[in-house]
Amino acid sequence: MDKLGPRMGVRAAVPRQGFKVLFTFDNSVQREIDLEPYLHGPIFEPLRRALPQMSF
């Protein structure tokens, strides 16, 4: 185990409102994570413009 703790695999990812995604991990824990703070730089600009207008 390293400083970050054990690694978990992602079993499923379901898009939610805005930049939020509901993740289900290998141990069946679910967590909604807002990815907006991590989407920086020109490569993410099309995604940043499109996602807020999409509905799931």
C-alpha positions in Angstrom: 0.0 0.0 0.0 1.3 3.4 -0.9 0.6 6.8 0.7 -2.7 7.2 -1.1 -4.1 3.9 0.2 -5.3 0.9 -1.7 -6.3 1.3 -5.4 -9.9 0.8 -6.3 -11.2 -0.1 -9.8 -14.2 1.6 -11.2 -17.0 -0.8 -12.1 -19.4 1.9 -13.5 -19.6 5.6 -14.2 -23.0 7.3 -14.8 -23.1 10.9 -15.9 -25.1 13.3 -13.7 -26.0 17.0 -13.9 -23.2 19.3 -15.1 -19.8 17.8 -14.6 -20.8 15.3 -11.9 -20.4 11.6 -12.4 -21.7 8.8 -10.1 -18.9 6.2 -9.8 -19.4 2.6 -8.5 -16.1 1.1 -7.3 -15.0 -2.6 -7.1 -16.1 -2.7 -3.4 -19.7 -1.6 -4.4 -19.2 1.9 -2.8 -20.8 4.6 -4.9 -19.6 8.2 -4.9 -20.7 11.2 -6.9 -17.6 13.3 -7.9 -17.6 16.7 -9.6 -15.0 16.6 -12.3 -15.2 20.3 -13.2 -12.1 21.3 -11.2 -10.0 18.8 -13.1 -11.0 19.8 -16.6 -8.4 22.5 -17.4 -6.6 23.4 -20.6 -7.6 23.8 -24.3 -8.1 20.0 -24.8 -11.1 20.1 -22.4 -12.8 23.3 -23.8 -15.2 21.4 -26.1 -16.3 19.2 -23.2 -16.6 22.1 -20.9 -18.9 23.9 -23.4 -21.0 20.9 -24.2 -21.6 19.2 -20.9 -23.6 21.8 -19.1 -26.1 21.8 -21.9 -26.5 18.0 -22.1 -29.2 16.1 -20.2 -28.8 12.5 -19.1 
